[in-house]
Amino acid sequence: MEKELSQAMEMRPGNDAAASSFAQPGRKEVHVISTSRLTKAFDTLVAVNDLHLEVLRGDVFGFLGPNGSGKTTTIRMLLGLIRPTAGNISLFGLDNATHLAEILPRVGAIVETPVFYPYLSGVDNLRIVAAASGMQLGRANQARIDEVLELVDLSARGGDAYRKYSLGMKQRLAIGAALLTDPELILLDLLMPKMDGITAVREIKRVAPSVQIIILTSYFEDDQIFSVIKAGALSYLLKDTRSQELVAAVRAAARGESVLHPQVAARILREMQQPSQVPLNDLTPRELEVIARIAHGRSNHEIALELVISEPTVRTHVANILSKLHLTDRTQAAIYALQQKLVPLKEALDKEEEMI
C-alpha cells in the first residue's frame, strides 16, 4: 500500500507557506495531487495565493508555515470542503470540482480536531467509520480494524471509551480512522501531541525505526542536543538555517547522511573532547530503583507492583532515566546499569535464567 501526502511543491510570492521539492531519479512521475494557480480569498483576506503544487505517488510532504499561512485552507480545498476562489485542483488525474464522488473513496483524511463518539469504544468508533466508508461488515472488516489498532498502538485500549483516551491516544485513533479503508492518499492536518520533541522523536523511531528525523529548532542547549540525537534524530538544525540548506539536509537524510548546524557540531565536538562523566547523581532515588529493576529484566507492570506505584508513573520514570542518561531504549538502560555496577551481573543473569 502506498501512502502519499505530497512532496514537490512550488510556492509563488504572496503565500507564506513553505515547502521543499526534490525529485527521485529514475522514478515514473504519477501525479496524485496537482494544483494550478489555486487561490482562496475570504472577503479581503487572501489565505492561499496562486499555489502550484505537484505531488507524486509514494511521496510524503509536510506543510511548513506559521498560523494563518494557508495550510489548513489548502487541505480543505483539496478535499472539496471549501471551494477555491480561483484555480484548479486535480487528484489522481481527476478534477475535484466534477469528480469528487470518485475521488473521496480513495482518500483518508483528518482535518484539525478529530471528532468521535465519546461514550463509545475506540473499536466501535472505527466500526462506525468503516460503515460510513462503505466497508463490508463481517470478519474481514473486524480484521482490518484490529490491524489498524495494532498499527497505531491502541490494541490494548481499543475496548475503552474514547472519552478516557489521552490526547495522544485520540490522535492515534484519528490516524487509524484515516488508514482504515487502505486509502491511496492520506491528508493529515493535526496538532502535535502534548509531548516534548525528545519524546516525539523516541516514539517515531519506536513505531518506524527506518524513518530519518531532522530536528529544526531554536533550542541548542547541550541537554536538548544530546538527548534528541540519542533518541534517534539524524540531523539537528537551528531555525536560522537557510531554506537551501534545509532542502540539502532533506536530500542528505534520503541518503542516510547527517547534517548538523555549525553551532551544534561545535558543542558535540566539545563534549567528545571532555573526560567522560557518570551522571548517576542526576537520577533520583526512585529512578535508581527503577533502572535497577530494568537491569533485572522486569516489565513496567512488575516494577509497578514491586514499588507500589502505577504503570504510567513507571513509564514516566523510564522516560526521565533515558533522557538524563542520553539513552535510546530500555536495553541501553539495562546495559548502563550493569556497566555502572548498579546491579551485579550475576543477579541479572539469574533473573534471565528464571525467565527462560
C-alpha positions as CSV (number, residue, x, y, z in Angstrom):
1,M,0.0,0.0,0.0
2,E,1.4,3.4,-1.0
3,K,0.6,6.4,1.1
4,E,1.0,10.0,-0.3
5,L,0.8,13.3,1.5
6,S,2.8,15.2,-1.0
7,Q,6.3,16.4,-1.7
8,A,7.1,18.5,-4.7
9,M,5.6,22.0,-4.1
10,E,6.3,25.4,-5.7
11,M,5.0,28.4,-3.8
12,R,4.7,31.7,-5.6
13,P,5.2,35.1,-3.8
14,G,2.2,36.0,-1.7
15,N,1.7,32.7,0.1
16,D,3.6,32.3,3.4
17,A,3.6,28.5,3.5
18,A,7.0,26.9,2.7
19,A,8.0,23.6,1.3
20,S,10.8,21.8,-0.4
21,S,11.0,19.9,-3.7
22,F,13.3,17.1,-4.6
23,A,12.9,14.5,-7.3
24,Q,13.9,10.9,-7.0
25,P,15.8,10.0,-10.2
26,G,14.6,7.0,-12.3
27,R,11.0,7.1,-10.9
28,K,8.0,7.4,-13.1
29,E,6.1,10.5,-12.2
30,V,2.5,9.8,-11.4
31,H,0.7,12.9,-10.1
32,V,-1.6,12.2,-7.2
33,I,-2.1,15.8,-6.4
34,S,-1.8,18.7,-8.8
35,T,-3.0,22.3,-8.4
36,S,-2.7,25.2,-10.8
37,R,-3.0,28.9,-9.7
38,L,-5.0,27.8,-6.7
39,T,-6.3,30.8,-4.7
40,K,-8.7,31.3,-1.8
41,A,-9.9,34.6,-0.5
42,F,-12.2,35.3,2.4
43,D,-13.5,38.8,1.6
44,T,-10.4,40.9,1.5
45,L,-8.1,38.3,3.2
46,V,-6.2,36.1,0.7
47,A,-5.5,32.9,2.6
48,V,-3.9,31.0,-0.4
49,N,-2.4,32.9,-3.3
50,D,-1.6,31.4,-6.7
51,L,-0.5,28.0,-5.4
52,H,1.2,25.5,-7.8
53,L,1.6,22.1,-6.2
54,E,2.6,18.7,-7.7
55,V,2.6,15.5,-5.6
56,L,3.9,12.2,-6.9
57,R,2.8,8.7,-5.9
58,G,4.7,7.4,-3.0
59,D,5.9,10.8,-1.7
60,V,5.5,12.3,1.8
61,F,5.1,16.0,2.2
62,G,4.7,18.3,5.2
63,F,3.4,21.9,5.1
64,L,5.7,24.3,6.9
65,G,4.4,27.8,7.9
66,P,3.0,29.9,10.7
67,N,-0.6,30.1,11.8
68,G,-2.7,31.7,9.0
69,S,-0.3,30.8,6.2
70,G,-3.0,28.7,4.4
71,K,-2.1,25.2,5.3
72,T,-5.5,24.0,6.5
73,T,-7.3,26.1,3.9
74,T,-5.3,24.2,1.2
75,I,-6.2,20.8,2.6
76,R,-9.9,21.8,2.8
77,M,-9.8,22.8,-0.8
78,L,-8.1,19.5,-1.8
79,L,-10.9,17.6,0.0
80,G,-13.7,19.7,-1.6
81,L,-14.8,21.0,1.8
82,I,-14.5,24.6,0.5
83,R,-14.4,25.9,-3.0
84,P,-11.4,27.8,-4.3
85,T,-11.8,31.4,-5.4
86,A,-9.7,30.6,-8.5
87,G,-7.5,27.9,-9.9
88,N,-7.8,24.2,-10.5
89,I,-7.3,21.0,-8.3
90,S,-6.7,17.5,-9.7
91,L,-6.4,14.3,-7.6
92,F,-5.5,11.1,-9.3
93,G,-5.8,13.0,-12.6
94,L,-9.5,13.8,-11.8
95,D,-10.9,17.3,-11.4
96,N,-12.2,17.6,-7.8
97,A,-14.8,20.1,-8.9
98,T,-16.6,17.5,-11.1
99,H,-15.3,14.1,-9.9
100,L,-15.3,14.4,-6.1
101,A,-17.6,11.4,-5.6
102,E,-15.0,9.2,-7.4
103,I,-12.0,10.8,-5.5
104,L,-13.1,10.7,-1.9
105,P,-13.3,6.9,-1.5
106,R,-9.6,6.8,-2.4
107,V,-8.6,9.4,0.3
108,G,-8.1,9.2,4.0
109,A,-8.1,12.5,5.8
110,I,-8.1,14.3,9.2
111,V,-8.7,18.0,9.2
112,E,-7.9,19.8,12.5
113,T,-9.6,18.3,15.7
114,P,-10.9,14.8,15.1
115,V,-14.4,14.1,16.5
116,F,-15.6,10.7,17.7
117,Y,-18.4,9.5,19.9
118,P,-17.1,10.0,23.5
119,Y,-19.0,7.1,25.2
120,L,-18.3,4.5,22.5
121,S,-15.1,2.5,22.5
122,G,-12.3,3.0,20.0
123,V,-13.3,-0.2,18.3
124,D,-16.9,0.9,18.0
125,N,-15.9,4.3,16.7
126,L,-13.8,2.6,14.0
127,R,-16.8,0.3,13.1
128,I,-18.9,3.5,12.5
129,V,-16.2,4.9,10.3
130,A,-16.0,1.6,8.4
131,A,-19.8,1.5,7.9
132,A,-19.8,5.2,6.7
133,S,-17.0,4.5,4.3
134,G,-18.8,1.6,2.7
135,M,-16.6,-1.2,4.0
136,Q,-18.3,-4.6,4.1
137,L,-19.3,-5.9,7.5
138,G,-18.0,-9.2,8.9
139,R,-14.7,-10.8,9.8
140,A,-12.7,-9.1,7.2
141,N,-13.9,-5.7,8.5
142,Q,-13.0,-6.6,12.1
143,A,-9.6,-8.0,11.0
144,R,-8.8,-4.6,9.4
145,I,-9.9,-2.7,12.5
146,D,-7.7,-5.0,14.6
147,E,-4.8,-4.4,12.2
148,V,-5.2,-0.6,12.3
149,L,-5.5,-0.6,16.1
150,E,-2.2,-2.5,16.3
151,L,-0.6,-0.2,13.8
152,V,-1.4,2.9,15.9
153,D,-0.5,1.1,19.2
154,L,-4.1,1.0,20.6
155,S,-4.8,-2.7,20.6
156,A,-4.7,-2.9,24.4
157,R,-7.1,0.1,24.8
158,G,-9.4,-0.5,21.8
159,G,-12.3,-1.5,24.1
160,D,-12.0,1.6,26.3
161,A,-14.4,4.5,25.9
162,Y,-13.0,7.3,23.7
163,R,-13.6,9.9,26.5
164,K,-11.0,8.1,28.6
165,Y,-8.3,8.4,26.0
166,S,-5.4,10.9,26.4
167,L,-4.8,13.5,23.7
168,G,-2.1,11.4,22.1
169,M,-4.4,8.3,22.0
170,K,-7.2,10.3,20.5
171,Q,-4.9,11.5,17.7
172,R,-3.6,8.0,17.1
173,L,-7.2,6.7,16.8
174,A,-7.8,9.5,14.3
175,I,-4.8,8.4,12.3
176,G,-6.2,4.8,12.4
177,A,-9.5,6.1,11.1
178,A,-7.7,7.7,8.2
179,L,-5.9,4.5,7.4
180,L,-8.9,2.2,7.8
181,T,-10.0,2.0,4.2
182,D,-6.4,1.4,3.0
183,P,-6.6,4.7,1.0
184,E,-4.3,5.7,-1.8
185,L,-3.8,9.2,-0.5
186,I,-3.8,10.4,3.1
187,L,-4.1,14.1,4.1
188,L,-3.4,14.9,7.8
189,D,-3.9,18.2,9.5
190,L,-3.1,17.6,13.1
191,L,-1.7,19.4,16.1
192,M,1.4,17.8,17.6
193,P,0.6,15.8,20.7
194,K,1.4,17.5,24.0
195,M,4.8,15.9,24.3
196,D,8.3,17.3,24.1
197,G,10.4,16.9,21.0
198,I,12.7,14.2,22.5
199,T,9.7,12.0,23.4
200,A,8.2,12.6,20.0
201,V,11.5,11.5,18.3
202,R,11.7,8.4,20.5
203,E,8.1,7.5,19.7
204,I,8.5,8.0,16.0
205,K,11.7,5.8,16.0
206,R,9.8,3.1,18.0
207,V,6.9,2.9,15.6
208,A,9.0,3.4,12.4
209,P,12.7,2.7,13.1
210,S,13.7,3.3,9.4
211,V,12.4,6.9,9.4
212,Q,15.1,9.6,9.2
213,I,14.3,12.6,11.5
214,I,15.6,16.1,11.1
215,I,15.3,18.5,14.1
216,L,14.6,22.1,13.2
217,T,14.5,24.2,16.4
218,S,15.6,27.4,18.1
219,Y,17.0,25.4,21.1
220,F,20.6,24.3,21.2
221,E,21.3,23.7,24.9
222,D,23.5,20.7,25.5
223,D,20.8,18.5,27.1
224,Q,18.5,19.1,24.2
225,I,21.1,18.3,21.6
226,F,22.5,15.1,23.1
227,S,19.1,13.8,24.3
228,V,17.4,14.1,20.9
229,I,20.3,12.7,19.0
230,K,20.4,9.7,21.4
231,A,16.7,9.4,20.9
232,G,17.3,8.8,17.2
233,A,17.4,12.1,15.3
234,L,19.7,12.1,12.3
235,S,20.3,15.8,11.8
236,Y,20.0,18.9,14.1
237,L,19.4,22.3,12.5
238,L,18.6,25.7,14.0
239,K,15.9,28.0,12.8
240,D,18.3,30.4,11.2
241,T,19.2,27.7,8.7
242,R,18.6,29.0,5.1
243,S,15.9,27.3,3.0
244,Q,18.5,25.9,0.6
245,E,20.4,24.4,3.5
246,L,17.2,22.8,4.8
247,V,16.5,21.3,1.4
248,A,20.1,19.9,1.2
249,A,19.6,18.4,4.7
250,V,16.4,16.6,3.5
251,R,18.2,15.3,0.5
252,A,21.1,14.1,2.7
253,A,18.5,12.4,5.0
254,A,17.2,10.5,2.0
255,R,20.8,9.1,1.6
256,G,21.0,8.4,5.3
257,E,23.6,11.2,5.8
258,S,23.6,13.5,8.9
259,V,23.7,17.3,8.8
260,L,24.5,19.4,11.9
261,H,24.3,23.2,12.3
262,P,27.8,24.5,12.9
263,Q,27.0,25.6,16.5
264,V,25.6,22.2,17.2
265,A,28.6,20.4,15.7
266,A,30.9,22.6,17.8
267,R,29.1,21.6,21.0
268,I,29.2,17.9,20.1
269,L,33.0,18.1,19.4
270,R,33.5,19.9,22.8
271,E,31.5,17.2,24.6
272,M,33.6,14.4,22.9
273,Q,36.8,16.1,23.9
274,Q,35.8,16.2,27.6
275,P,36.5,13.4,30.0
276,S,33.5,11.1,30.3
277,Q,31.4,11.8,33.4
278,V,28.9,9.5,35.1
279,P,25.6,11.3,35.5
280,L,24.3,8.9,38.1
281,N,23.9,11.8,40.5
282,D,21.3,13.2,38.2
283,L,18.9,10.3,39.0
284,T,16.5,10.5,41.8
285,P,16.4,7.6,44.4
286,R,13.2,6.3,42.8
287,E,14.8,6.4,39.3
288,L,17.7,4.4,40.6
289,E,15.3,1.8,41.9
290,V,13.6,1.7,38.5
291,I,16.8,1.4,36.4
292,A,18.0,-1.4,38.8
293,R,14.8,-3.3,38.1
294,I,15.1,-2.7,34.3
295,A,18.5,-4.3,34.5
296,H,16.9,-7.3,36.2
297,G,14.6,-7.6,33.2
298,R,11.4,-6.6,34.9
299,S,8.5,-5.2,32.9
300,N,6.7,-1.9,33.8
301,H,3.9,-3.9,35.3
302,E,6.3,-5.9,37.5
303,I,8.2,-2.7,38.5
304,A,4.9,-1.0,39.4
305,L,3.9,-3.9,41.7
306,E,7.2,-4.1,43.4
307,L,7.4,-0.3,44.1
308,V,3.7,0.1,44.7
309,I,3.2,2.8,42.0
310,S,1.2,2.9,38.9
311,E,2.4,1.8,35.4
312,P,2.1,5.4,34.0
313,T,4.3,6.6,36.8
314,V,6.8,3.8,35.9
315,R,6.7,4.9,32.3
316,T,7.4,8.5,33.3
317,H,10.4,7.4,35.4
318,V,11.8,5.3,32.5
319,A,11.4,8.3,30.1
320,N,13.2,10.5,32.6
321,I,16.0,8.0,33.0
322,L,16.5,7.7,29.3
323,S,16.6,11.4,28.9
324,K,19.0,12.1,31.7
325,L,21.4,9.4,30.7
326,H,21.1,10.2,27.0
327,L,20.0,6.6,26.2
328,T,17.6,5.4,23.5
329,D,15.8,2.4,25.0
330,R,15.4,0.1,28.0
331,T,18.1,-2.3,26.6
332,Q,20.7,0.5,26.7
333,A,19.5,1.4,30.2
334,A,20.0,-2.2,31.4
335,I,23.5,-2.3,29.9
336,Y,24.3,1.0,31.5
337,A,23.1,-0.1,34.9
338,L,25.3,-3.2,34.6
339,Q,28.3,-1.2,33.5
340,Q,27.9,1.2,36.5
341,K,27.5,-1.9,38.8
342,L,24.1,-0.7,39.9
343,V,23.2,-4.4,39.6
344,P,25.7,-7.3,39.9
345,L,25.9,-9.1,36.6
346,K,25.2,-12.4,38.3
347,E,21.9,-11.2,39.6
348,A,20.8,-10.0,36.1
349,L,21.9,-13.4,34.6
350,D,20.0,-15.3,37.3
351,K,16.9,-13.3,36.5
352,E,17.3,-14.1,32.8
353,E,17.6,-17.8,33.7
354,E,14.4,-17.6,35.7
355,M,12.5,-16.1,32.8
356,I,13.8,-18.9,30.5
